[in-house]
Amino acid sequence: MSAPLESYLRTYRKRSGFSQDEVAFLLGSASGQRVSRYECRARRPTLETALAFEAIFQTPVKQLFAGLYQKVEKDTIARARVLTEKLNAARLDRITARKLVALQSFAASAETHAHR
Protein backbone atom coordinates (compact mmCIF):
# COMPACT_ATOMS: atom_id res chain seq x y z
CA MET A 1 0.00 0.00 0.00
CA SER A 2 1.43 3.38 -0.95
CA ALA A 3 1.71 6.26 1.48
CA PRO A 4 -1.20 8.69 1.39
CA LEU A 5 -0.79 12.14 -0.08
CA GLU A 6 -0.37 14.94 2.42
CA SER A 7 -3.61 16.50 1.17
CA TYR A 8 -6.55 15.42 -0.97
CA LEU A 9 -8.08 18.88 -1.29
CA ARG A 10 -7.72 19.01 -5.07
CA THR A 11 -9.27 15.55 -5.42
CA TYR A 12 -12.30 16.48 -3.34
CA ARG A 13 -12.66 19.88 -5.02
CA LYS A 14 -12.58 18.30 -8.48
CA ARG A 15 -14.99 15.58 -7.38
CA SER A 16 -17.43 18.24 -6.14
CA GLY A 17 -17.15 20.20 -9.40
CA PHE A 18 -16.12 23.47 -7.69
CA SER A 19 -13.53 25.80 -9.12
CA GLN A 20 -10.75 27.17 -6.92
CA ASP A 21 -12.48 30.58 -7.00
CA GLU A 22 -15.76 29.05 -5.82
CA VAL A 23 -14.09 27.24 -2.93
CA ALA A 24 -12.24 30.45 -2.07
CA PHE A 25 -15.57 32.27 -1.96
CA LEU A 26 -16.96 29.63 0.42
CA LEU A 27 -13.86 30.11 2.59
CA GLY A 28 -14.43 33.89 2.61
CA SER A 29 -11.47 34.66 0.38
CA ALA A 30 -11.46 36.85 -2.71
CA SER A 31 -9.18 34.69 -4.84
CA GLY A 32 -8.71 31.05 -5.81
CA GLN A 33 -4.96 31.60 -5.41
CA ARG A 34 -5.32 30.82 -1.70
CA VAL A 35 -6.97 27.48 -2.51
CA SER A 36 -4.25 26.75 -5.05
CA ARG A 37 -1.60 27.24 -2.34
CA TYR A 38 -3.42 24.76 -0.08
CA GLU A 39 -3.81 22.24 -2.88
CA CYS A 40 -0.15 22.31 -3.89
CA ARG A 41 0.91 22.26 -0.22
CA ALA A 42 2.70 25.60 -0.44
CA ARG A 43 0.67 26.67 2.57
CA ARG A 44 -1.13 24.86 5.41
CA PRO A 45 -4.60 26.02 6.33
CA THR A 46 -5.50 27.33 9.75
CA LEU A 47 -7.72 25.15 11.91
CA GLU A 48 -10.70 27.33 10.97
CA THR A 49 -9.99 26.88 7.27
CA ALA A 50 -9.43 23.13 7.64
CA LEU A 51 -12.80 22.86 9.38
CA ALA A 52 -14.38 24.90 6.58
CA PHE A 53 -12.94 22.39 4.07
CA GLU A 54 -14.50 19.62 6.15
CA ALA A 55 -17.87 21.38 6.00
CA ILE A 56 -17.62 22.13 2.27
CA PHE A 57 -16.58 18.63 1.21
CA GLN A 58 -18.45 16.82 4.01
CA THR A 59 -15.30 14.81 4.68
CA PRO A 60 -13.34 14.60 7.97
CA VAL A 61 -10.19 16.74 8.16
CA LYS A 62 -8.06 13.67 8.84
CA GLN A 63 -9.27 12.22 5.53
CA LEU A 64 -8.75 15.46 3.59
CA PHE A 65 -5.21 15.70 4.97
CA ALA A 66 -4.51 11.97 5.28
CA GLY A 67 -0.73 12.08 4.79
CA LEU A 68 -0.29 15.01 7.12
CA TYR A 69 -2.53 13.35 9.71
CA GLN A 70 -0.48 10.14 9.47
CA LYS A 71 2.76 12.06 10.04
CA VAL A 72 1.35 14.03 12.98
CA GLU A 73 -0.05 10.85 14.54
CA LYS A 74 3.29 9.03 14.15
CA ASP A 75 5.21 11.92 15.74
CA THR A 76 2.70 12.17 18.59
CA ILE A 77 2.92 8.43 19.27
CA ALA A 78 6.70 8.70 19.48
CA ARG A 79 6.41 11.53 22.01
CA ALA A 80 3.78 9.55 23.95
CA ARG A 81 6.23 6.67 24.28
CA VAL A 82 8.89 9.00 25.68
CA LEU A 83 6.40 10.53 28.12
CA THR A 84 5.29 7.04 29.19
CA GLU A 85 8.90 6.13 29.96
CA LYS A 86 9.35 9.32 31.99
CA LEU A 87 6.17 8.71 33.94
CA ASN A 88 7.05 5.07 34.59
CA ALA A 89 10.35 6.27 36.08
CA ALA A 90 8.57 8.76 38.35
CA ARG A 91 6.84 8.09 41.66
CA LEU A 92 3.53 6.41 40.93
CA ASP A 93 0.62 8.32 42.41
CA ARG A 94 -3.03 8.64 41.45
CA ILE A 95 -2.46 11.41 38.87
CA THR A 96 0.52 9.67 37.28
CA ALA A 97 -1.52 6.46 37.06
CA ARG A 98 -4.33 8.37 35.32
CA LYS A 99 -1.85 9.82 32.82
CA LEU A 100 -0.45 6.36 32.09
CA VAL A 101 -3.94 4.98 31.46
CA ALA A 102 -4.65 7.86 29.04
CA LEU A 103 -1.35 7.27 27.22
CA GLN A 104 -2.04 3.51 26.97
CA SER A 105 -5.50 4.23 25.59
CA PHE A 106 -4.04 6.66 23.03
CA ALA A 107 -1.35 4.16 21.99
CA ALA A 108 -3.92 1.35 21.60
CA SER A 109 -6.21 3.59 19.55
CA ALA A 110 -3.35 4.72 17.32
CA GLU A 111 -2.23 1.11 16.86
CA THR A 112 -5.75 0.17 15.76
CA HIS A 113 -5.75 2.99 13.17
CA ALA A 114 -2.35 1.93 11.86
CA HIS A 115 -3.60 -1.58 11.02
CA ARG A 116 -6.68 -0.50 9.05
ROMIDO-117992 format. One record per residue: residue number from 1; y, x, z negated of N, C-alpha, C in turn. Coordinates in steps of 0.2 Angstrom, whole numbers. Atoms other than C-alpha are relative to their C-alpha. Layout:
{seq: NUM | nY: Y | nX: X | nZ: Z | caY: Y | caX: X | caZ: Z | cY: Y | cX: X | cZ: Z}
...
//
This chain:
{seq: 1 | nY: -6 | nX: 4 | nZ: 0 | caY: 0 | caX: 0 | caZ: 0 | cY: 6 | cX: 4 | cZ: 0}
{seq: 2 | nY: -6 | nX: -4 | nZ: -1 | caY: 17 | caX: 7 | caZ: 5 | cY: 5 | cX: -2 | cZ: -6}
{seq: 3 | nY: -5 | nX: 1 | nZ: 5 | caY: 31 | caX: 9 | caZ: -7 | cY: 5 | cX: -6 | cZ: 2}
{seq: 4 | nY: -4 | nX: 5 | nZ: -2 | caY: 43 | caX: -6 | caZ: -7 | cY: 7 | cX: 3 | cZ: 2}
{seq: 5 | nY: -7 | nX: -2 | nZ: -1 | caY: 61 | caX: -4 | caZ: 0 | cY: 4 | cX: -1 | cZ: -6}
{seq: 6 | nY: -5 | nX: 1 | nZ: 6 | caY: 75 | caX: -2 | caZ: -12 | cY: 3 | cX: -7 | cZ: 0}
{seq: 7 | nY: -4 | nX: 6 | nZ: 0 | caY: 83 | caX: -18 | caZ: -6 | cY: -3 | cX: -4 | cZ: 6}
{seq: 8 | nY: 2 | nX: 5 | nZ: -6 | caY: 77 | caX: -33 | caZ: 5 | cY: 6 | cX: -5 | cZ: 2}
{seq: 9 | nY: -5 | nX: 4 | nZ: -1 | caY: 94 | caX: -40 | caZ: 6 | cY: 1 | cX: -2 | cZ: 8}
{seq: 10 | nY: -1 | nX: 2 | nZ: -7 | caY: 95 | caX: -39 | caZ: 25 | cY: -6 | cX: -4 | cZ: 3}
{seq: 11 | nY: 5 | nX: 4 | nZ: -2 | caY: 78 | caX: -46 | caZ: 27 | cY: 1 | cX: -8 | cZ: -2}
{seq: 12 | nY: -1 | nX: 7 | nZ: 2 | caY: 82 | caX: -62 | caZ: 17 | cY: 6 | cX: -3 | cZ: 3}
{seq: 13 | nY: -5 | nX: 2 | nZ: -3 | caY: 99 | caX: -63 | caZ: 25 | cY: -2 | cX: -3 | cZ: 7}
{seq: 14 | nY: 2 | nX: 2 | nZ: -6 | caY: 92 | caX: -63 | caZ: 42 | cY: -5 | cX: -6 | cZ: 0}
{seq: 15 | nY: 5 | nX: 6 | nZ: 0 | caY: 78 | caX: -75 | caZ: 37 | cY: 4 | cX: -7 | cZ: -1}
{seq: 16 | nY: -4 | nX: 6 | nZ: 1 | caY: 91 | caX: -87 | caZ: 31 | cY: 5 | cX: -2 | cZ: 6}
{seq: 17 | nY: -4 | nX: 2 | nZ: -6 | caY: 101 | caX: -86 | caZ: 47 | cY: 7 | cX: 2 | cZ: -1}
{seq: 18 | nY: -7 | nX: -1 | nZ: 2 | caY: 117 | caX: -81 | caZ: 38 | cY: 3 | cX: 7 | cZ: 4}
{seq: 19 | nY: -3 | nX: -6 | nZ: -3 | caY: 129 | caX: -68 | caZ: 46 | cY: 2 | cX: 4 | cZ: -7}
{seq: 20 | nY: -3 | nX: -4 | nZ: 5 | caY: 136 | caX: -54 | caZ: 35 | cY: 6 | cX: -3 | cZ: -3}
{seq: 21 | nY: -6 | nX: 3 | nZ: 2 | caY: 153 | caX: -62 | caZ: 35 | cY: -1 | cX: -7 | cZ: -4}
{seq: 22 | nY: 2 | nX: 6 | nZ: 4 | caY: 145 | caX: -79 | caZ: 29 | cY: -2 | cX: 2 | cZ: -7}
{seq: 23 | nY: 3 | nX: -2 | nZ: 6 | caY: 136 | caX: -70 | caZ: 15 | cY: 6 | cX: 2 | cZ: -4}
{seq: 24 | nY: -6 | nX: -3 | nZ: 4 | caY: 152 | caX: -61 | caZ: 10 | cY: 5 | cX: -6 | cZ: -2}
{seq: 25 | nY: -4 | nX: 6 | nZ: 2 | caY: 161 | caX: -78 | caZ: 10 | cY: -3 | cX: -3 | cZ: -6}
{seq: 26 | nY: 4 | nX: 3 | nZ: 6 | caY: 148 | caX: -85 | caZ: -2 | cY: 1 | cX: 5 | cZ: -6}
{seq: 27 | nY: -1 | nX: -5 | nZ: 6 | caY: 151 | caX: -69 | caZ: -13 | cY: 7 | cX: 0 | cZ: -2}
{seq: 28 | nY: -7 | nX: 0 | nZ: 2 | caY: 169 | caX: -72 | caZ: -13 | cY: 4 | cX: 6 | cZ: 3}
{seq: 29 | nY: -3 | nX: -6 | nZ: -3 | caY: 173 | caX: -57 | caZ: -2 | cY: 3 | cX: -2 | cZ: 7}
{seq: 30 | nY: -3 | nX: 1 | nZ: -7 | caY: 184 | caX: -57 | caZ: 14 | cY: -3 | cX: 3 | cZ: 6}
{seq: 31 | nY: 3 | nX: -3 | nZ: -6 | caY: 173 | caX: -46 | caZ: 24 | cY: -7 | cX: 1 | cZ: -1}
{seq: 32 | nY: 7 | nX: -1 | nZ: 0 | caY: 155 | caX: -44 | caZ: 29 | cY: -1 | cX: 8 | cZ: -1}
{seq: 33 | nY: 1 | nX: -7 | nZ: 1 | caY: 158 | caX: -25 | caZ: 27 | cY: -3 | cX: 2 | cZ: -7}
{seq: 34 | nY: 3 | nX: 0 | nZ: 6 | caY: 154 | caX: -27 | caZ: 9 | cY: -7 | cX: -1 | cZ: 0}
{seq: 35 | nY: 7 | nX: 2 | nZ: -1 | caY: 137 | caX: -35 | caZ: 13 | cY: -3 | cX: 6 | cZ: 3}
{seq: 36 | nY: 3 | nX: -6 | nZ: -4 | caY: 134 | caX: -21 | caZ: 25 | cY: -2 | cX: 6 | cZ: -4}
{seq: 37 | nY: 1 | nX: -6 | nZ: 4 | caY: 136 | caX: -8 | caZ: 12 | cY: -6 | cX: -1 | cZ: -5}
{seq: 38 | nY: 6 | nX: 2 | nZ: 5 | caY: 124 | caX: -17 | caZ: 0 | cY: -7 | cX: 0 | cZ: 4}
{seq: 39 | nY: 6 | nX: 0 | nZ: -4 | caY: 111 | caX: -19 | caZ: 14 | cY: -2 | cX: 7 | cZ: 2}
{seq: 40 | nY: 2 | nX: -7 | nZ: -1 | caY: 112 | caX: -1 | caZ: 19 | cY: -1 | cX: 5 | cZ: -6}
{seq: 41 | nY: 1 | nX: -4 | nZ: 7 | caY: 111 | caX: 5 | caZ: 1 | cY: 6 | cX: 5 | cZ: -1}
{seq: 42 | nY: -6 | nX: -5 | nZ: 1 | caY: 128 | caX: 14 | caZ: 2 | cY: 4 | cX: -2 | cZ: -6}
{seq: 43 | nY: -3 | nX: 3 | nZ: 6 | caY: 133 | caX: 3 | caZ: -13 | cY: -4 | cX: -4 | cZ: -3}
{seq: 44 | nY: 4 | nX: 5 | nZ: 4 | caY: 124 | caX: -6 | caZ: -27 | cY: 5 | cX: -5 | cZ: -3}
{seq: 45 | nY: -4 | nX: 6 | nZ: 3 | caY: 130 | caX: -23 | caZ: -32 | cY: 1 | cX: 0 | cZ: -7}
{seq: 46 | nY: -1 | nX: 1 | nZ: 7 | caY: 137 | caX: -27 | caZ: -49 | cY: -6 | cX: -6 | cZ: -2}
{seq: 47 | nY: 4 | nX: 5 | nZ: 3 | caY: 126 | caX: -39 | caZ: -60 | cY: 2 | cX: -7 | cZ: 3}
{seq: 48 | nY: -3 | nX: 6 | nZ: -2 | caY: 137 | caX: -53 | caZ: -55 | cY: -2 | cX: -2 | cZ: 8}
{seq: 49 | nY: 2 | nX: 1 | nZ: -7 | caY: 134 | caX: -50 | caZ: -36 | cY: -7 | cX: -1 | cZ: 1}
{seq: 50 | nY: 7 | nX: 0 | nZ: -1 | caY: 116 | caX: -47 | caZ: -38 | cY: -3 | cX: -7 | cZ: -2}
{seq: 51 | nY: 2 | nX: 7 | nZ: 2 | caY: 114 | caX: -64 | caZ: -47 | cY: 3 | cX: -5 | cZ: 5}
{seq: 52 | nY: -2 | nX: 4 | nZ: -5 | caY: 124 | caX: -72 | caZ: -33 | cY: -4 | cX: 1 | cZ: 6}
{seq: 53 | nY: 5 | nX: 0 | nZ: -6 | caY: 112 | caX: -65 | caZ: -20 | cY: -6 | cX: -4 | cZ: -2}
{seq: 54 | nY: 6 | nX: 4 | nZ: 3 | caY: 98 | caX: -73 | caZ: -31 | cY: 1 | cX: -7 | cZ: 1}
{seq: 55 | nY: -2 | nX: 7 | nZ: -1 | caY: 107 | caX: -89 | caZ: -30 | cY: 0 | cX: -2 | cZ: 7}
{seq: 56 | nY: -1 | nX: 1 | nZ: -8 | caY: 111 | caX: -88 | caZ: -11 | cY: -7 | cX: 0 | cZ: 3}
{seq: 57 | nY: 7 | nX: 0 | nZ: -3 | caY: 93 | caX: -83 | caZ: -6 | cY: -6 | cX: -3 | cZ: -4}
{seq: 58 | nY: 5 | nX: 3 | nZ: 4 | caY: 84 | caX: -92 | caZ: -20 | cY: -6 | cX: 4 | cZ: -1}
{seq: 59 | nY: 5 | nX: -5 | nZ: 0 | caY: 74 | caX: -77 | caZ: -23 | cY: 2 | cX: 5 | cZ: -6}
{seq: 60 | nY: -2 | nX: -4 | nZ: 6 | caY: 73 | caX: -67 | caZ: -40 | cY: 3 | cX: 7 | cZ: 2}
{seq: 61 | nY: -3 | nX: -6 | nZ: -1 | caY: 84 | caX: -51 | caZ: -41 | cY: -6 | cX: 6 | cZ: 1}
{seq: 62 | nY: 5 | nX: -6 | nZ: 0 | caY: 68 | caX: -40 | caZ: -44 | cY: -4 | cX: 0 | cZ: 6}
{seq: 63 | nY: 3 | nX: 0 | nZ: -6 | caY: 61 | caX: -46 | caZ: -28 | cY: 5 | cX: 2 | cZ: 6}
{seq: 64 | nY: -5 | nX: -2 | nZ: -5 | caY: 77 | caX: -44 | caZ: -18 | cY: 1 | cX: 8 | cZ: 0}
{seq: 65 | nY: -1 | nX: -7 | nZ: 1 | caY: 79 | caX: -26 | caZ: -25 | cY: -7 | cX: 3 | cZ: -2}
{seq: 66 | nY: 7 | nX: -1 | nZ: 2 | caY: 60 | caX: -23 | caZ: -26 | cY: -1 | cX: 8 | cZ: -2}
{seq: 67 | nY: 1 | nX: -7 | nZ: 1 | caY: 60 | caX: -4 | caZ: -24 | cY: 5 | cX: 3 | cZ: -6}
{seq: 68 | nY: -4 | nX: -2 | nZ: 6 | caY: 75 | caX: -1 | caZ: -36 | cY: -3 | cX: -3 | cZ: -6}
{seq: 69 | nY: 3 | nX: 3 | nZ: 7 | caY: 67 | caX: -13 | caZ: -49 | cY: -6 | cX: 5 | cZ: -2}
{seq: 70 | nY: 6 | nX: -5 | nZ: 1 | caY: 51 | caX: -2 | caZ: -47 | cY: 2 | cX: 6 | cZ: -3}
{seq: 71 | nY: -2 | nX: -7 | nZ: 2 | caY: 60 | caX: 14 | caZ: -50 | cY: 3 | cX: -1 | cZ: -7}
{seq: 72 | nY: -3 | nX: 1 | nZ: 7 | caY: 70 | caX: 7 | caZ: -65 | cY: -5 | cX: -2 | cZ: -5}
{seq: 73 | nY: 6 | nX: 1 | nZ: 5 | caY: 54 | caX: 0 | caZ: -73 | cY: -4 | cX: 6 | cZ: -2}
{seq: 74 | nY: 4 | nX: -6 | nZ: 1 | caY: 45 | caX: 16 | caZ: -71 | cY: 4 | cX: 5 | cZ: -5}
{seq: 75 | nY: -5 | nX: -4 | nZ: 5 | caY: 60 | caX: 26 | caZ: -79 | cY: 0 | cX: -3 | cZ: -7}
{seq: 76 | nY: -1 | nX: 4 | nZ: 7 | caY: 61 | caX: 13 | caZ: -93 | cY: -7 | cX: 1 | cZ: -4}
{seq: 77 | nY: 7 | nX: -1 | nZ: 3 | caY: 42 | caX: 15 | caZ: -96 | cY: 0 | cX: 7 | cZ: -3}
{seq: 78 | nY: 1 | nX: -6 | nZ: 2 | caY: 43 | caX: 33 | caZ: -97 | cY: 5 | cX: 1 | cZ: -7}
{seq: 79 | nY: -5 | nX: -1 | nZ: 6 | caY: 58 | caX: 32 | caZ: -110 | cY: -4 | cX: -4 | cZ: -6}
{seq: 80 | nY: 3 | nX: 4 | nZ: 6 | caY: 48 | caX: 19 | caZ: -120 | cY: -6 | cX: 4 | cZ: -3}
{seq: 81 | nY: 6 | nX: -4 | nZ: 2 | caY: 33 | caX: 31 | caZ: -121 | cY: 3 | cX: 5 | cZ: -5}
{seq: 82 | nY: -3 | nX: -5 | nZ: 4 | caY: 45 | caX: 44 | caZ: -128 | cY: 2 | cX: -3 | cZ: -7}
{seq: 83 | nY: -3 | nX: 3 | nZ: 6 | caY: 53 | caX: 32 | caZ: -141 | cY: -6 | cX: -2 | cZ: -4}
{seq: 84 | nY: 6 | nX: 2 | nZ: 4 | caY: 35 | caX: 26 | caZ: -146 | cY: -2 | cX: 7 | cZ: -4}
{seq: 85 | nY: 2 | nX: -7 | nZ: 4 | caY: 31 | caX: 45 | caZ: -150 | cY: 4 | cX: 1 | cZ: -6}
{seq: 86 | nY: -5 | nX: -2 | nZ: 5 | caY: 47 | caX: 47 | caZ: -160 | cY: -1 | cX: -5 | cZ: -6}
{seq: 87 | nY: 0 | nX: 5 | nZ: 6 | caY: 44 | caX: 31 | caZ: -170 | cY: -7 | cX: 1 | cZ: -3}
{seq: 88 | nY: 7 | nX: -1 | nZ: 3 | caY: 25 | caX: 35 | caZ: -173 | cY: 1 | cX: 6 | cZ: -5}
{seq: 89 | nY: -1 | nX: -6 | nZ: 4 | caY: 31 | caX: 52 | caZ: -180 | cY: 5 | cX: -2 | cZ: -6}
{seq: 90 | nY: -5 | nX: 2 | nZ: 6 | caY: 44 | caX: 43 | caZ: -192 | cY: -4 | cX: -4 | cZ: -5}
{seq: 91 | nY: 3 | nX: 4 | nZ: 5 | caY: 40 | caX: 34 | caZ: -208 | cY: 0 | cX: -7 | cZ: 2}
{seq: 92 | nY: 2 | nX: 6 | nZ: -2 | caY: 32 | caX: 18 | caZ: -205 | cY: 2 | cX: -5 | cZ: -5}
{seq: 93 | nY: -3 | nX: 6 | nZ: 4 | caY: 42 | caX: 3 | caZ: -212 | cY: -1 | cX: -6 | cZ: 4}
{seq: 94 | nY: 1 | nX: 6 | nZ: -4 | caY: 43 | caX: -15 | caZ: -207 | cY: 4 | cX: 0 | cZ: 6}
{seq: 95 | nY: -4 | nX: 0 | nZ: -6 | caY: 57 | caX: -12 | caZ: -194 | cY: -3 | cX: 4 | cZ: 5}
{seq: 96 | nY: 4 | nX: -5 | nZ: -5 | caY: 48 | caX: 3 | caZ: -186 | cY: -6 | cX: -4 | cZ: 3}
{seq: 97 | nY: 6 | nX: 4 | nZ: -3 | caY: 32 | caX: -8 | caZ: -185 | cY: 2 | cX: -5 | cZ: 5}
{seq: 98 | nY: -2 | nX: 5 | nZ: -4 | caY: 42 | caX: -22 | caZ: -177 | cY: 2 | cX: 4 | cZ: 7}
{seq: 99 | nY: -2 | nX: -4 | nZ: -6 | caY: 49 | caX: -9 | caZ: -164 | cY: -6 | cX: 2 | cZ: 4}
{seq: 100 | nY: 6 | nX: -2 | nZ: -4 | caY: 32 | caX: -2 | caZ: -160 | cY: -4 | cX: -6 | cZ: 3}
{seq: 101 | nY: 3 | nX: 6 | nZ: -3 | caY: 25 | caX: -20 | caZ: -157 | cY: 4 | cX: -2 | cZ: 6}
{seq: 102 | nY: -4 | nX: 1 | nZ: -6 | caY: 39 | caX: -23 | caZ: -145 | cY: -1 | cX: 5 | cZ: 5}
{seq: 103 | nY: 2 | nX: -5 | nZ: -5 | caY: 36 | caX: -7 | caZ: -136 | cY: -7 | cX: -1 | cZ: 3}
{seq: 104 | nY: 6 | nX: 1 | nZ: -2 | caY: 18 | caX: -10 | caZ: -135 | cY: -1 | cX: -6 | cZ: 5}
{seq: 105 | nY: 0 | nX: 7 | nZ: -4 | caY: 21 | caX: -28 | caZ: -128 | cY: 3 | cX: 2 | cZ: 7}
{seq: 106 | nY: -3 | nX: -2 | nZ: -6 | caY: 33 | caX: -20 | caZ: -115 | cY: -4 | cX: 4 | cZ: 4}
{seq: 107 | nY: 4 | nX: -4 | nZ: -4 | caY: 21 | caX: -7 | caZ: -110 | cY: -6 | cX: -4 | cZ: 3}
{seq: 108 | nY: 5 | nX: 5 | nZ: -3 | caY: 7 | caX: -20 | caZ: -108 | cY: 2 | cX: -4 | cZ: 6}
{seq: 109 | nY: -3 | nX: 4 | nZ: -5 | caY: 18 | caX: -31 | caZ: -98 | cY: 1 | cX: 4 | cZ: 7}
{seq: 110 | nY: -2 | nX: -4 | nZ: -5 | caY: 24 | caX: -17 | caZ: -87 | cY: -7 | cX: 2 | cZ: 4}
{seq: 111 | nY: 6 | nX: -2 | nZ: -3 | caY: 6 | caX: -11 | caZ: -84 | cY: -3 | cX: -6 | cZ: 4}
{seq: 112 | nY: 2 | nX: 6 | nZ: -3 | caY: 1 | caX: -29 | caZ: -79 | cY: 3 | cX: 0 | cZ: 7}
{seq: 113 | nY: -4 | nX: 1 | nZ: -6 | caY: 15 | caX: -29 | caZ: -66 | cY: -2 | cX: 6 | cZ: 5}
{seq: 114 | nY: 1 | nX: -5 | nZ: -5 | caY: 10 | caX: -12 | caZ: -59 | cY: -7 | cX: -1 | cZ: 3}
{seq: 115 | nY: 7 | nX: 1 | nZ: -3 | caY: -8 | caX: -18 | caZ: -55 | cY: 0 | cX: -6 | cZ: 4}
{seq: 116 | nY: 0 | nX: 6 | nZ: -5 | caY: -3 | caX: -33 | caZ: -45 | cY: 1 | cX: 2 | cZ: 7}
//
